[in-house]
Amino acid sequence: MQYLDAFLALRHSSTCEVMFIIIVDDPLSPRVADLMRKYGHRMDVRIRVNSQNLGASASRNRGLQESAAEWVLFLDDDVTPNDDLLLEAEKAISAHPRAAGFVGNAKFPSADSIFTAAVHLAGVTYFWDIAEKIDSDVPWGVTANLIARRNVPDGVYFDLQFPKTGGGEDIDYCRKKRGSSLAYGGEPFWAAPKVRVTHPWWYGGSRSYWRFYMWSKGDGGLVKMYPEHCYRDVSPNAAECLLLSAVALLAGLSLAPFDVNHGRRAVVFGISLSASTMLVNIMYDLYRHLYLHPERVRGMKTTVTGVRWTCAIVEGTFLRVFSEWGRVVGILERGEYAMFMNRFDWFCGRWGDGPKNEERANNLYKFALTILALAMLAAMMSAM
């Protein structure tokens, strides 16, 4: 309720008419009665309760269908908006009235634990404040703070093929809105860095990788949907190496009852490949963050230093690999096997080939080192 109180107390100018639409996705929530009692009488507040849990995309779609506004501002239900959020949103709209929408700024509190620092180091929150990094034709923005143009008959809604918990649907929505806007003679998305919210650490910063796994499981579907924004990698990433490890391990266990020697070799190969993969990825991330590009994380808001900083880098590796594993699982579940070793360009060409070339180079270096580590491990085991 404290978050909704902040939303419904937002100030707006006399030239901006505002309607608040609250979609409650949990019909069993014990606070629905409190919400109705406190705000149900307000003419500028609509409260809609889903008959069952439908997920993020379906709930946003219901909000869109309820709206007759020229512009819609999506807010996550756990963000704390700046008091001038609507005032700044109106300024952005007035400056670019033909835009597809505006990507707001979502900041996190200081990363004061190893885990929260690791979340930043893993790169999974990079786009939350993309409004401070790209000013025009922003590729996409997270729906924690996103403004979309509503007064064009583009028929664009959130695709229900993505996970109910979210993951990829915001990118798909923004790309479709952008395409439709340009087709109608409009403009792409603009950055609105002064339209700002603070997003809390999930579960109070408690350690959990599941959210990032599910995000990746969903956004992996973008590869097939947007081939124009994808590229082929020359090397498997860590998760794809771990998939090969798992295949070898399962093959070895299945073969062992019939051929002990070959089964044992396959099992040893699978275990050795997985160990080599994780060791190389940890060492490479330490090198990357401590020596190669320390400037990229220098501006991070954190109190984690020294040995704890090193631990955060290591945990960031595990978090990143687990996130990549979500994409592998998504590909397997969707049967999109040809999509392996294809990557989605998160910048959608906005920064040219730089991000793609860097990703290819990083994966090539790590894969080469993994093969070297695997060979050294094999040699050591043969000598024993």
N, C-alpha and C positions, 0 to 999 in steps of 0.2 A: 504493500500500500504506500510505503514512503516514496517509492519511485513514481507511482502514478500520481501521487500528490504533487510532486515536482512538475510532472508533465502538465497537469491541469491548472497549474498556477502560472504557466508561462505568459509573459506579457507580449502583446502584439500591438501594432499601430492602428490608427483609425482607418487607414487605407487597406487594411488586410482583414478579411473575414475568415475566422477559423472555426472548424468543426473537429472535435476530438472523437475518434472512433476507436473503441477498445474492443479487441477480439480476445475473448477468453477461450483458450483452446482446451482447458481442463474443466469439463462440466461438473466434476466432483470437487472442485476447489472449495474449501470451507470459507473463503473470503468473498465469494460472489455476492452473498447477502450484504456484507459490509460495503462492498463497492456500489451496489444498487442503492443502499440506504444513504450513502454519502453523496453520490453524484447522479443518481438516476433522475433527479428533478431538473437538472440543468439542461437548458434548451440546446446548448452547444456541445453536449456529450451524448454519444450513442454507445450503449453497451450491448454487445452481442456475445452470446455464449454458444459455442459449438455443441452440437448434440453428442459428439464423440471427439476424441483426440484425433485431429486431422493433420497436424504438423505445421511447420513454419510456412511452407509455400501455399497450402490451401487456406490457411488463416489470413495471410496477406492478400490473397486473391479475394477473399470475402470482404476484407476491408476496402479493396479497390472497387468492388461492385457496389458497396454501400456509399461510396463517395461520388459527389457531383462537383467536386472542386476542380479548379484549373491545375492545381499542383498538389501532390501528395508527398508528405514527409513521413518516411518510415523510421521508427525508433524501436530499438530493442527494449524489452520490458525491464531491463535491469541497469540501464544507463542513467547517469545524472547529467541532465542538460545544463549548459550555461543559461543564466537568466535571460540573456539577450538572443537566444537561439532563433526565435521566430523573427525578431527584428533584423538579424543578420541574413536570415533566409530570404526575407523580402528584398533586401538590398541586392543580393545575388541575382534573384529573379528579375528585378528591375534592370539590372545591368545586362542581362542576357535572356530576354523574354522568349527567344526562339530555341533555347537549349533543350536537349532531350531530358536533361535533369542536372542535378548538382551532387557531387560527392562531398559529403561533410567530413569533418575531422573527428576521429574517435581515438582518444588517448587512454592509456592505462596508468594506474598509479605506479609509484616507484616499485621496481622489482627488487624486493628486499630479501628474497629467499633464493636458494640455489635453483629451485624448480622454476620460479617465475622468470629469473634471468635466463634459464635454459629455453623457455618458451620463445623469448625474443631471439636468442642465438640460433634457434632452429629455423627461424625465418617465417614461422607460420602467422605472425602478426604484422608482416611488412606492409600490407595494403591498408591496414586500419587507419593510418595517418597519411595515406597516399596524397591527400589534398595539399600537404606541405611539400611534396616532392614533384608533382606534375600539376601545372596550372590549367592547361587547356587540353581538350580531347583526352580526358582521363579514361583509361581503358575500362575500368569498372570500379565499383565501390561496395563495401560491405553494407548490408541492410540495417546495421546498428544505427546508421545515420545517413540516410540516402533520400534525396528529393527527386521525384519523377514528374514529368509533365503529364497531365491527365486530360487536357482538352483537345486531344487529337484522336480520331477513331482508328487507332492502330491495332487494337485487339491483342495487345501484348500483356500477358499475365505470367506468373511464375509457373514453371513446368513442374508437374507433379511426379516426374520420373526420378527426381532427386530425393535423397533421404529426408524423412520427416523432420529430423533434427537439424537439417541444413547441410550444405556442402555443394557448391557449384551453381546453385539456383540463382544466386545474386549475380554471378558473372554472366550467365545465360540471359537473365532479364536485362541487364545493362547493355549487352551486345545487341539484343533484339530491339531495345528502345532506341539505341543509337542508329541502327540501320533504318528503322522506321522514320526517325526524325529527319535523317538526311534525305530519305525518299520524299518526304513532304516539304522539302526545301528548308528544313530547320538546321540546327547545329548539334554537335555531339555533346557529351557531358563536360561540364566545367567544374573546376575545383572550387569549393567554398570552405576554405580553411578556418574562417571565423564562425562558421556554423559548427559549434563544438560541443561534444559530449565527453564525459569520462566513463569508460567502461570498467567495471570492477573485475578483479581476477576471479575466474570461475570457482565456485565453491570456496570462496575466501582464500584462494591460492593453494588449496590442498592438491596434492600430487595426483594427477589423473591424465592419462594419455588418450583415453577413449574418444573424447571430443574431436581431437585432431585426426585420429584414424578415420572417423566417420566423415569428416569434411573431405578427406582425400578420397575415400571410397566413392563419394558423390562426384567430386570435381574431376575424377578420372574419366567420367563419361563425356567430358568436353572435347576430348581428343577426337572421337569419332564425329561429334556434332559440328566441330569447327576445324576441318582439315586445313583451312586457309591460315589458321593461327597455330599450326602445329609443325613440328620438325622431327626428323629422324635422328636419333642419337647413334653414335658409332660404338658405344659401349653400354653394357648393362649398368644400372645403378645398384645401390646396395640391396634394395628389396628384391630386385630381379636376380641378383647373385644368391640371396637367401632362398629364393624359390628353387633355383637349381640345386642348392644344398638340400632342401627338403625332398626334392624328387630323387636325388641320389640316395638319401638316407632311407626313404620308403622303399626304393628299389632294392637296396641292400638288405633290408629287413625281410622283404618278401622273397628274396633269392636265397637267403642264408639256409633255410631248411633243405634246399636242394643242392646248393653249391656253397659250402662254407667259405672257401677262400675268396671267391668273387663277391659273395655277399659281404664279407668282412671289408674287402677293399672299397666297395661302394659306400659302406657306412663310414669308414675312416675318411674317405674323400668328402662326404657330405659334412661331417663334423669339422674337418680341417678347413673347408671352404667357408663355412659360416664363421669360424673363429678368425680366419684371415680377413674376411670381409669386415667384421666389426672392429678388429684391431686397426686395420688400415684407415677406416673411416674416422675412428677416434683420433688417431695420430694426425691425419690430414686436417681435421677440424681444429685441432690444437695449433698446428702450423698456420692455418689460415687466419684464425682469430688473434693469435699472439704475435705473429711475425709478418705474414703476408699482407693482410688488410686490417690491422688493428683500428684504423681510422673509421671503419664502417660501423663500429659498435661503440666508438668513443663517446658519442652523444647519448647513449642509452641512460635513461633515468634509473639508477640502481645504486644500492649501497654494498653490493657484493664485490669483494676484492680478494686479492691474494689467492690462497689455496682454494677458497670457496669459488672464486672466479674460474679456476681451472676445473673444478668439479662441475660447475655449471656448463662449461663447454662440453665436457664429456657427456653429461646428461642430455644436452642439446643434440648430440649425435644420436643417442638412442631415441629421442623424441622425433627427430627428423626421419630416421630409418623406419620407425613405427608408422609415421605418417605416410611414407612412401609405400609401406606394406599395405596400407589401406587401398591405395590405387591398384596394386597387384591383385588384391582380393576382389575389388570391384570389377576389374577386367575379366577375371575368372568367372565370377557370378554372372556377368552379362554375356559371356561367351565371345568377347571381343579379342580373341587371341592375336589377331594381326596388329593390335594396338601396342603390344609390348615394344619397348625401346622407342616409342613415340612420345614426345613431350609437348605439353601445351605451353605456348609462350604467354605468360601471365601479363605481359605488357602489350600483347596483340600488335606487335610491330611498332609501337609508339617510340621505343628507344632503339630501333633498327635491329641489327644482328648481334649487337654486343651481349645482351643477356643470354641469347641462345649459344653463342660461341663460348662464353664462359662456362655455361653448364656442360657443354660437350667436353671442353678441356678438363674440367674438374672430374667428370666421370671417367674420362680416358686415363688420367693420372691415377685415380683411385683403383681402377680395374687393373692397370698394369702393375701397380704395387701389390694388389691382392694376388695376382698370379705369381709374382716374385715371392711373396710371403708364403704362398701355398707350396711353391717349389722348395723353398728353404725348410719348411716344416716337414715335407715329405722326405727330404734328404736326411734330416735329423732323425726321423722315425726309422728310416732304413738302416741308419748307422747304429741304432740301439739293439 
